[in-house]
Amino acid sequence: MEPPAGHVPAAAGPALGATPARVVPVDRKALRERRVILPGTTDPAAHAYRMLRTQLLRQVRTHKLRVIGIASAADGEGKTVTAANLALCVAAEPNQTALLVDFDLRRPGVAELLGLGVESGLESWFDCSAPLGSLFVKLEGVERFRVLPTIRSMEGSSELLAETRTQELIAHLRNRYSDRLIIVDLPPVLLADDFLTVAPHLDCVLLVVSEGRTRREDVNRMKELLAGVRLSGTVLNRSAESEQRAY
């Protein structure tokens, strides 16, 4: 059977490194206001993310993990900020690269958070209007860090994530570079079935809970739905406790 006109297989088109990533300027002030931690930041939040990075990389290297999902029970709990900051911290590690992928197809937020200002992302790959290799983004001056954004909300997101093409896409990203850790910003676990569709194709999931916002019953329900999925840990966001000790 002939493929439909315009069909672009997951591994077709330029390979990940064949087309140079689109380079976008960095507005450091705006990123600080959005709580994005760039290399060289020394505030307490930066230290916390570096500790998280070190703990995660220990698991990654012990269990040979490559694709890490970042999820929360509902929206507004900090999963996208956590995914971006973790990926940036991983990329700051010598001999380690990171790719941040926005798989929250209903409410994508990575591009806005990072101020990418690009017009196309994964939605253009899903509708076969652009090859995968043309959609990667690089922040100017931030080495070893790449972004595969989603720009526009997509209808039928659960069905798109369930397609064989999506599985092929994840496998393609996983296998392209041996030193690249892939951090995936996922849809909220309890708001749609999108997460459950893609979770089996990830190596592990890091949960983000927000103090004063995430309900205990939501955490318990998440744990039930995640049965069979490797959990790498939990991040407590917006903690009322502040670290006063200095080193």
Backbone bond lengths (Angstrom), bond angles and torsions (degrees), N, CA, C in turn:
res aa  C-N    CA-C-N  psi(-1)  N-CA   C-N-CA  omega(-1)  CA-C   N-CA-C  phi
1 M - - - 1.468 - - 1.515 109.56 -
2 E 1.334 116.47 133.61 1.455 120.60 -179.89 1.517 110.43 -75.33
3 P 1.368 118.38 139.26 1.462 120.08 175.83 1.504 110.73 -66.26
4 P 1.344 118.37 153.34 1.462 120.28 179.24 1.515 111.44 -61.70
5 A 1.332 114.97 152.06 1.465 119.80 -179.22 1.517 110.25 -58.82
6 G 1.324 115.24 135.55 1.460 119.95 178.42 1.512 114.30 83.59
7 H 1.350 117.18 -1.24 1.467 119.37 -178.54 1.525 110.12 -64.97
8 V 1.342 116.27 132.92 1.458 121.75 178.76 1.516 108.19 -119.04
9 P 1.354 119.91 104.50 1.453 120.35 178.75 1.515 111.09 -57.88
10 A 1.335 115.54 158.41 1.466 119.97 -175.14 1.507 112.04 -56.59
11 A 1.320 117.98 -40.59 1.454 119.92 -175.29 1.529 112.16 -96.43
12 A 1.341 116.42 6.76 1.460 118.48 -178.06 1.518 110.31 -80.59
13 G 1.344 115.28 174.98 1.450 119.37 -179.87 1.519 110.02 73.43
14 P 1.327 116.74 -170.10 1.460 120.35 -179.07 1.514 111.68 -59.88
15 A 1.310 116.64 140.47 1.462 119.65 174.17 1.515 108.78 -65.90
16 L 1.333 116.91 170.95 1.454 120.44 -174.52 1.521 112.01 -54.88
17 G 1.305 116.90 -38.14 1.453 118.76 -177.08 1.514 114.00 -98.08
18 A 1.349 117.16 0.56 1.454 119.38 -174.42 1.523 112.20 -75.81
19 T 1.332 117.39 -33.16 1.453 121.76 177.48 1.524 108.37 -108.46
20 P 1.332 118.48 123.98 1.470 118.86 180.00 1.518 111.44 -57.60
21 A 1.327 116.05 138.97 1.455 120.31 178.74 1.525 110.23 -63.97
22 R 1.317 116.57 146.15 1.460 121.49 175.38 1.530 108.25 -66.36
23 V 1.310 116.70 127.28 1.467 121.55 -178.26 1.525 108.60 -96.21
24 V 1.331 116.87 127.37 1.462 121.11 179.06 1.526 108.94 -118.91
25 P 1.329 117.85 145.52 1.467 120.75 178.86 1.522 110.90 -69.30
26 V 1.325 115.45 157.72 1.459 121.87 -177.85 1.525 109.33 -109.79
27 D 1.315 116.61 121.99 1.461 122.26 173.87 1.527 106.61 -97.26
28 R 1.317 116.65 91.90 1.463 120.92 -172.95 1.522 112.53 -62.23
29 K 1.311 117.45 -37.00 1.459 119.86 179.44 1.529 111.02 -63.96
30 A 1.333 116.17 -46.03 1.458 120.08 179.74 1.523 111.22 -63.99
31 L 1.330 116.94 -38.64 1.461 119.60 179.43 1.526 111.04 -66.80
32 R 1.325 117.60 -39.02 1.466 119.90 176.53 1.523 110.90 -60.77
33 E 1.332 116.21 -40.52 1.463 119.83 179.78 1.528 111.64 -65.53
34 R 1.328 116.81 -25.94 1.468 120.90 178.49 1.525 111.53 -93.26
35 R 1.331 116.86 7.63 1.472 123.16 177.52 1.527 112.61 69.25
36 V 1.334 116.67 27.47 1.459 120.69 174.78 1.520 108.28 -88.96
37 I 1.333 115.53 132.46 1.462 121.60 -174.26 1.524 109.41 -104.14
38 L 1.323 115.68 109.14 1.458 121.35 178.82 1.529 110.01 -89.09
39 P 1.336 117.35 159.84 1.466 119.87 177.14 1.522 111.59 -54.18
40 G 1.316 116.04 138.86 1.457 121.30 -179.27 1.513 113.95 96.41
41 T 1.337 117.87 -10.80 1.461 121.15 177.69 1.521 109.53 -69.63
42 T 1.333 116.48 139.80 1.471 119.56 -173.70 1.524 112.91 -125.19
43 D 1.324 119.00 12.93 1.464 119.30 -178.67 1.529 110.38 -77.16
44 P 1.348 117.95 170.57 1.473 120.44 -177.36 1.521 113.89 -56.61
45 A 1.328 117.38 -36.55 1.463 119.10 179.26 1.525 110.94 -62.85
46 A 1.327 117.16 -37.63 1.459 120.32 178.64 1.520 110.77 -63.40
47 H 1.328 116.83 -41.73 1.464 120.04 178.08 1.532 110.57 -63.44
48 A 1.330 116.93 -39.37 1.467 120.07 179.31 1.523 110.93 -63.02
49 Y 1.328 116.94 -42.51 1.463 119.49 179.56 1.520 111.78 -68.99
50 R 1.324 117.11 -33.59 1.470 118.61 177.41 1.526 110.39 -68.10
51 M 1.320 117.09 -35.98 1.464 119.93 175.16 1.523 110.28 -64.35
52 L 1.340 116.31 -42.55 1.462 120.38 176.80 1.519 110.55 -60.79
53 R 1.331 116.74 -43.95 1.462 121.12 178.10 1.522 111.36 -57.65
54 T 1.328 116.70 -46.54 1.460 120.38 -177.59 1.519 111.15 -63.21
55 Q 1.319 116.37 -41.69 1.463 119.97 179.03 1.524 110.86 -65.83
56 L 1.338 116.40 -41.38 1.459 119.28 -179.43 1.519 111.24 -67.92
57 L 1.341 117.38 -43.63 1.463 119.86 -179.28 1.522 111.93 -63.16
58 R 1.311 117.19 -30.00 1.464 119.67 175.41 1.531 110.00 -62.65
59 Q 1.327 116.39 -44.09 1.463 119.83 176.95 1.524 111.33 -66.17
60 V 1.330 115.54 -41.88 1.460 120.76 -178.75 1.525 111.08 -57.57
61 R 1.318 115.83 -45.64 1.464 119.75 -175.54 1.527 111.96 -77.77
62 T 1.320 116.78 -29.42 1.465 119.66 178.16 1.522 111.61 -72.36
63 H 1.327 116.27 -41.80 1.466 121.16 -173.61 1.522 112.87 -106.99
64 K 1.341 116.78 6.11 1.467 121.51 177.62 1.538 111.14 56.49
65 L 1.327 115.56 51.00 1.462 121.98 178.58 1.525 109.62 -87.94
66 R 1.321 116.67 147.02 1.461 120.20 -178.81 1.529 112.77 -128.52
67 V 1.340 117.39 -34.75 1.465 121.59 -173.68 1.522 108.82 -118.73
68 I 1.343 116.58 112.97 1.453 122.75 -173.80 1.523 108.93 -114.07
69 G 1.321 117.66 120.83 1.450 121.92 177.84 1.525 111.00 -91.38
70 I 1.329 116.48 142.65 1.457 122.44 175.83 1.525 107.07 -115.04
71 A 1.342 116.39 121.78 1.461 119.90 -172.80 1.519 110.77 -137.61
72 S 1.338 115.11 159.11 1.458 122.37 173.82 1.522 108.00 -139.88
73 A 1.320 116.50 168.61 1.460 120.13 -179.24 1.517 111.06 -68.02
74 A 1.331 116.60 -47.40 1.460 122.31 -177.87 1.522 109.07 -133.89
75 D 1.322 116.52 -176.40 1.457 118.96 179.12 1.531 109.85 -83.47
76 G 1.324 116.02 164.32 1.453 120.97 177.71 1.516 115.23 77.86
77 E 1.342 117.56 15.68 1.462 120.30 -177.49 1.522 113.06 -104.96
78 G 1.338 117.05 1.12 1.458 120.21 172.63 1.510 115.90 99.20
79 K 1.320 118.77 14.93 1.466 119.70 -176.86 1.530 112.01 -67.40
80 T 1.340 117.62 -38.33 1.456 119.59 -177.35 1.524 111.34 -69.93
81 V 1.326 117.07 -41.79 1.466 120.27 176.01 1.523 109.93 -62.50
82 T 1.335 116.49 -41.66 1.462 120.00 178.89 1.519 111.29 -63.33
83 A 1.328 116.81 -44.19 1.465 120.66 179.94 1.520 111.09 -61.23
84 A 1.334 116.80 -45.48 1.464 120.51 -178.59 1.520 111.58 -65.54
85 N 1.316 117.05 -46.30 1.463 119.93 -177.97 1.522 111.96 -68.04
86 L 1.307 116.57 -37.22 1.461 119.01 177.68 1.528 110.22 -65.18
87 A 1.335 117.15 -43.66 1.465 120.17 179.40 1.526 111.27 -63.02
88 L 1.327 117.34 -41.51 1.464 120.74 178.36 1.522 111.51 -64.05
89 C 1.332 116.89 -39.90 1.466 120.04 178.81 1.517 111.45 -68.71
90 V 1.329 116.82 -38.16 1.465 119.93 177.03 1.528 109.91 -62.48
91 A 1.334 116.81 -41.78 1.466 120.56 -178.99 1.515 112.26 -67.48
92 A 1.333 117.12 -21.17 1.471 120.34 177.58 1.517 112.14 -77.70
93 E 1.325 116.89 -12.40 1.465 121.74 178.11 1.528 108.90 -74.23
94 P 1.334 118.52 130.00 1.468 120.14 178.07 1.525 111.66 -57.11
95 N 1.324 116.34 142.19 1.462 123.03 177.56 1.524 113.10 64.10
96 Q 1.322 117.31 23.05 1.463 121.39 179.84 1.520 108.63 -135.18
97 T 1.319 117.28 133.30 1.458 121.28 174.44 1.522 109.13 -116.90
98 A 1.333 116.65 159.00 1.462 121.24 -178.12 1.519 109.74 -137.21
99 L 1.318 115.08 141.93 1.458 122.96 174.08 1.524 107.76 -121.37
100 L 1.324 116.60 124.33 1.461 122.62 177.29 1.522 108.32 -100.59
101 V 1.333 116.56 121.53 1.459 122.63 -176.83 1.524 109.30 -115.80
102 D 1.344 117.36 131.87 1.459 121.64 178.10 1.523 109.41 -97.40
103 F 1.346 115.66 101.32 1.461 121.57 177.95 1.529 111.68 -103.11
104 D 1.326 117.35 11.55 1.458 119.89 173.32 1.523 106.68 -84.85
105 L 1.313 116.05 81.26 1.460 121.09 -169.90 1.523 112.70 -72.40
106 R 1.322 118.05 -22.81 1.468 120.32 179.42 1.529 111.27 -77.68
107 R 1.338 116.09 -43.17 1.468 120.27 -178.31 1.522 109.13 -134.99
108 P 1.327 117.84 69.55 1.470 120.09 -178.94 1.522 110.83 -63.87
109 G 1.347 115.85 140.15 1.458 119.07 -176.76 1.510 115.62 -134.39
110 V 1.331 117.96 -8.85 1.467 120.92 -175.16 1.519 111.44 -63.70
111 A 1.332 117.31 -45.71 1.470 120.77 -176.36 1.525 111.09 -62.02
112 E 1.321 117.23 -42.77 1.462 120.18 179.14 1.518 110.84 -67.99
113 L 1.324 117.18 -42.56 1.458 120.85 -179.82 1.519 111.26 -58.06
114 L 1.326 117.10 -44.91 1.456 121.51 -176.72 1.529 112.98 -88.36
115 G 1.323 117.38 -2.31 1.459 120.08 179.72 1.513 113.21 62.39
116 L 1.326 117.64 43.49 1.461 120.48 -172.54 1.521 112.58 -69.74
117 G 1.328 118.37 -35.93 1.456 120.28 177.78 1.515 114.93 64.63
118 V 1.335 117.81 26.45 1.466 121.16 177.86 1.526 108.69 -99.92
119 E 1.331 115.66 159.39 1.458 120.60 -173.56 1.514 113.66 -100.73
120 S 1.311 118.53 -10.94 1.464 120.00 -177.13 1.518 110.45 -138.70
121 G 1.324 113.97 148.78 1.456 121.00 179.03 1.516 109.77 -150.22
122 L 1.322 116.47 -148.26 1.459 120.27 -175.20 1.517 113.53 -60.17
123 E 1.332 117.38 -26.57 1.470 118.71 178.21 1.529 110.95 -60.14
124 S 1.338 116.63 -30.54 1.465 120.24 178.68 1.520 111.39 -74.51
125 W 1.321 117.08 -26.62 1.469 119.47 174.08 1.521 110.34 -76.40
126 F 1.321 116.42 -41.15 1.459 119.42 -179.85 1.522 111.81 -63.64
127 D 1.349 118.66 -36.44 1.460 119.30 179.63 1.533 112.15 -92.14
128 C 1.343 115.81 10.82 1.459 122.65 172.88 1.527 113.64 65.56
129 S 1.337 117.47 25.07 1.461 119.69 179.20 1.527 112.86 -96.85
130 A 1.347 117.49 -5.62 1.465 120.07 179.08 1.519 109.37 -152.13
131 P 1.332 117.46 142.23 1.467 119.90 175.49 1.525 110.46 -72.83
132 L 1.304 115.64 152.70 1.465 121.19 -176.56 1.528 111.63 -57.15
133 G 1.325 116.49 -41.95 1.462 120.04 -173.84 1.518 114.65 -62.82
134 S 1.343 117.51 -16.04 1.459 120.55 -177.92 1.522 112.65 -90.73
135 L 1.326 118.69 -0.46 1.455 121.40 -169.08 1.526 114.49 -106.05
136 F 1.315 118.49 -4.32 1.458 121.17 -178.42 1.528 110.84 -76.54
137 V 1.307 116.04 147.46 1.459 122.64 -176.90 1.524 109.37 -126.70
138 K 1.329 115.72 143.06 1.464 122.63 176.27 1.523 108.72 -122.78
139 L 1.334 116.94 133.16 1.458 120.88 173.03 1.516 108.94 -78.81
140 E 1.308 116.49 128.30 1.453 121.37 -177.74 1.529 110.89 -57.29
141 G 1.318 116.22 125.67 1.459 121.08 177.75 1.507 115.01 83.29
142 V 1.322 118.15 -2.69 1.471 121.17 179.40 1.523 107.15 -108.66
143 E 1.299 116.09 99.75 1.460 121.36 -174.68 1.531 111.59 -79.38
144 R 1.324 114.72 157.70 1.471 123.70 174.43 1.528 113.28 62.51
145 F 1.335 117.06 17.77 1.463 121.76 179.81 1.520 108.97 -129.09
146 R 1.349 115.95 126.84 1.451 121.92 177.13 1.527 109.43 -130.44
147 V 1.336 114.71 156.23 1.460 121.07 -179.83 1.520 108.96 -127.77
148 L 1.323 115.94 136.39 1.459 122.17 170.06 1.528 105.96 -115.24
149 P 1.340 116.93 92.82 1.467 120.26 -170.63 1.525 112.33 -85.98
150 T 1.316 114.90 165.83 1.460 123.06 163.42 1.517 105.78 -117.94
151 I 1.320 117.24 130.26 1.462 120.98 -173.51 1.524 112.14 -98.45
152 R 1.320 116.78 -45.89 1.464 120.46 -175.61 1.519 111.32 -112.53
153 S 1.332 116.00 143.03 1.457 121.52 175.88 1.523 109.59 -60.80
154 M 1.336 115.62 142.81 1.459 120.33 -175.25 1.522 110.69 -120.08
155 E 1.327 116.05 132.83 1.454 121.18 174.68 1.526 109.53 -76.29
156 G 1.326 116.11 151.59 1.460 119.86 -179.93 1.513 112.65 65.69
157 S 1.335 116.95 34.30 1.465 120.77 -174.14 1.526 112.01 -61.61
158 S 1.311 117.32 -38.47 1.464 119.64 -179.46 1.522 111.19 -62.52
159 E 1.334 116.26 -42.67 1.459 120.58 179.15 1.526 111.11 -66.60
160 L 1.334 116.84 -37.71 1.462 120.19 178.06 1.522 110.97 -63.67
161 L 1.326 116.47 -43.03 1.462 120.14 -179.42 1.518 111.98 -69.14
162 A 1.326 116.78 -22.31 1.464 120.49 -179.90 1.527 112.61 -84.60
163 E 1.338 117.10 -10.49 1.461 119.99 -177.77 1.527 111.61 -65.76
164 T 1.320 114.64 151.44 1.461 120.32 175.08 1.521 110.74 -59.82
165 R 1.333 117.58 -33.20 1.470 121.26 178.61 1.517 111.50 -58.02
166 T 1.336 116.41 -39.03 1.458 119.59 179.87 1.520 110.92 -66.11
167 Q 1.309 116.99 -41.20 1.465 120.30 176.13 1.523 110.51 -62.18
168 E 1.333 116.66 -40.96 1.455 120.65 177.61 1.529 110.97 -64.91
169 L 1.332 116.32 -36.56 1.464 120.64 178.17 1.520 110.60 -62.38
170 I 1.328 116.75 -47.97 1.467 120.31 -179.98 1.523 110.22 -61.37
171 A 1.329 117.21 -42.79 1.467 120.51 178.85 1.531 110.70 -63.74
172 H 1.318 116.64 -39.16 1.471 120.79 179.33 1.527 110.65 -63.40
173 L 1.335 116.73 -45.83 1.463 120.43 178.84 1.520 111.04 -64.53
174 R 1.324 116.12 -39.14 1.470 120.93 -178.88 1.525 111.65 -63.47
175 N 1.297 116.84 -38.63 1.463 120.86 -170.06 1.522 114.22 -93.58
176 R 1.343 117.98 -8.24 1.458 119.58 -172.09 1.519 112.55 -68.70
177 Y 1.334 117.24 -48.25 1.467 120.60 -177.93 1.524 109.23 -129.13
178 S 1.324 116.20 130.34 1.462 119.98 -176.47 1.519 112.91 -72.05
179 D 1.344 117.95 -22.20 1.469 120.41 -177.05 1.523 112.41 -101.04
180 R 1.310 117.91 9.13 1.468 120.77 -175.17 1.530 110.57 -98.80
181 L 1.329 115.58 125.13 1.454 121.52 172.95 1.523 107.38 -96.04
182 I 1.315 116.39 131.18 1.457 121.76 -176.99 1.523 108.68 -104.27
183 I 1.331 116.12 118.40 1.456 123.10 178.76 1.527 107.17 -104.91
184 V 1.328 116.91 122.09 1.462 121.68 -174.07 1.520 110.09 -112.91
185 D 1.334 115.73 120.17 1.459 120.57 172.89 1.522 107.88 -80.21
186 L 1.333 116.02 116.34 1.459 121.99 -171.11 1.525 112.21 -102.25
187 P 1.331 117.55 159.77 1.467 120.20 173.11 1.531 109.95 -66.03
188 P 1.346 117.62 154.61 1.466 120.09 176.41 1.530 111.17 -56.90
189 V 1.315 115.73 141.32 1.465 120.82 -173.14 1.524 112.10 -66.48
190 L 1.337 117.66 -40.50 1.462 120.75 -169.68 1.525 114.60 -94.89
191 L 1.320 118.72 -4.26 1.458 120.19 -173.69 1.522 113.96 -96.84
192 A 1.310 118.55 -16.34 1.462 121.99 -179.97 1.527 107.85 -163.22
193 D 1.332 115.74 172.30 1.458 118.74 179.73 1.526 112.17 -90.62
194 D 1.338 117.87 5.99 1.464 120.94 -179.13 1.528 111.40 -56.39
195 F 1.343 115.89 -45.53 1.464 119.46 -177.54 1.523 110.77 -60.28
196 L 1.330 117.01 -47.59 1.460 120.63 -176.80 1.518 111.38 -63.33
197 T 1.326 117.00 -25.97 1.461 120.86 179.12 1.518 111.87 -69.94
198 V 1.325 116.89 -40.28 1.463 120.26 -173.33 1.527 112.67 -95.94
199 A 1.337 118.93 -22.51 1.469 122.26 -174.10 1.531 113.97 -54.38
200 P 1.342 119.99 -39.86 1.475 118.67 -178.84 1.517 114.62 -61.62
201 H 1.324 118.15 -16.57 1.459 121.30 -177.14 1.530 112.55 -97.82
202 L 1.338 116.75 5.02 1.455 122.00 177.56 1.528 109.42 -99.47
203 D 1.328 116.20 159.90 1.464 119.95 177.42 1.515 111.78 -82.76
204 C 1.322 117.97 -33.50 1.457 121.60 177.60 1.523 108.90 -165.26
205 V 1.334 115.34 169.34 1.464 121.56 -179.06 1.520 109.07 -131.00
206 L 1.318 115.68 135.99 1.457 123.34 173.53 1.526 107.22 -106.33
207 L 1.337 116.96 124.14 1.457 121.47 -177.91 1.526 111.11 -92.21
208 V 1.323 116.18 141.09 1.460 122.58 175.93 1.519 108.14 -115.39
209 V 1.330 116.35 123.46 1.459 121.24 174.97 1.525 108.06 -120.95
210 S 1.314 115.72 148.51 1.457 121.21 -174.70 1.522 109.90 -113.73
211 E 1.321 115.65 123.38 1.461 119.72 -179.85 1.527 110.26 -62.31
212 G 1.321 115.92 131.45 1.448 121.09 179.66 1.514 114.26 81.31
213 R 1.334 117.57 -0.37 1.467 120.85 -178.01 1.519 112.25 -128.17
214 T 1.340 116.65 -49.09 1.456 120.14 179.94 1.523 109.67 -72.79
215 R 1.316 116.67 127.68 1.469 120.95 -178.61 1.519 110.21 -85.86
216 R 1.325 114.83 146.92 1.462 119.87 -179.04 1.529 111.39 -58.37
217 E 1.341 116.47 -40.30 1.463 118.79 -179.75 1.529 111.76 -66.14
218 D 1.352 116.75 -28.86 1.464 119.46 176.50 1.525 110.97 -69.00
219 V 1.328 116.60 -38.96 1.462 120.08 177.65 1.523 110.23 -63.31
220 N 1.330 116.42 -44.26 1.470 119.88 179.12 1.523 111.04 -62.47
221 R 1.343 116.60 -40.47 1.460 119.75 179.39 1.526 110.54 -66.91
222 M 1.324 117.53 -38.85 1.466 120.55 176.33 1.516 110.88 -59.07
223 K 1.315 116.85 -44.83 1.461 120.85 -178.78 1.524 110.64 -61.87
224 E 1.324 116.79 -36.90 1.462 119.64 177.70 1.528 110.93 -65.52
225 L 1.329 116.27 -44.68 1.458 120.33 -178.35 1.523 112.03 -68.98
226 L 1.327 116.45 -25.14 1.460 120.89 -177.78 1.525 113.34 -90.28
227 A 1.308 117.21 9.01 1.464 119.95 177.61 1.528 109.45 -56.46
228 G 1.316 116.36 126.91 1.458 121.04 -177.90 1.511 114.19 93.94
229 V 1.342 118.02 -10.40 1.466 122.20 177.35 1.530 108.72 -100.72
230 R 1.333 116.78 131.55 1.457 119.64 179.04 1.524 110.08 -66.98
231 L 1.328 116.65 126.42 1.458 121.83 176.25 1.524 108.55 -102.21
232 S 1.334 115.93 127.28 1.468 119.43 -179.91 1.518 111.73 -90.27
233 G 1.336 118.10 -14.55 1.449 119.94 178.64 1.517 110.77 151.91
234 T 1.339 115.38 -173.41 1.468 122.66 -179.27 1.519 109.34 -132.83
235 V 1.318 116.04 136.51 1.459 122.53 176.58 1.527 108.12 -105.60
236 L 1.324 117.00 127.70 1.459 121.84 174.86 1.517 107.94 -93.32
237 N 1.320 116.34 112.64 1.456 122.31 -178.18 1.532 110.16 -97.71
238 R 1.333 115.17 152.13 1.465 122.36 178.58 1.527 112.29 56.55
239 S 1.300 116.61 40.21 1.462 120.40 179.07 1.522 110.69 -66.36
240 A 1.344 115.88 138.78 1.467 120.64 178.41 1.520 111.31 -74.57
241 E 1.330 117.12 -19.53 1.449 120.87 178.88 1.523 109.39 -79.34
242 S 1.308 116.77 138.71 1.462 120.76 176.24 1.518 108.90 -117.36
243 E 1.305 115.26 145.44 1.459 120.87 -179.56 1.519 108.96 -83.73
244 Q 1.331 117.01 112.13 1.448 122.14 -177.25 1.536 113.16 -97.81
245 R 1.305 115.31 -16.35 1.464 117.16 -177.62 1.521 110.61 -74.51
246 A 1.294 115.97 148.28 1.467 121.40 -179.37 1.511 109.80 -119.36
247 Y 1.331 115.82 154.72 1.449 120.82 177.83 1.520 107.37 -133.61
